[in-house]
Amino acid sequence: MKLYQTGFYTKYWWFTSSIESTCDMSKLNDKKILTYALTELDYIEKDLWKIYCKNNLLKNNWNDLKKFLYVRLEDPANSALEKNALHVKSINPVGSAYRDIKTNNSRL
């Protein structure tokens, strides 16, 4: 599995669903679910979670990690990236030819 990084809602949903499915099959308790989920986070997400936990001592569990990651989706910087990606996809749908502005090369 690719390490999770905040981005689109569908990516968040896929990440949390994947973690929960795996942990349900393995019958892991909340502490082990959190431990497993943390191994699947990108280092930036992991570092931000550690800082959050230092400031919120009672918030170190799987449900709080899900809430934390969900709130990160609402970060304006992440929202701007998502809108830009959707705009690029609408202009250059998969399979269409376009010119790469940076390199001036044609792409298919």
Helices and strands as residue ranges (DSSP letters): H 9-26, H 30-39, H 43-55, H 62-73, H 76-91, E 98-99, E 106-107
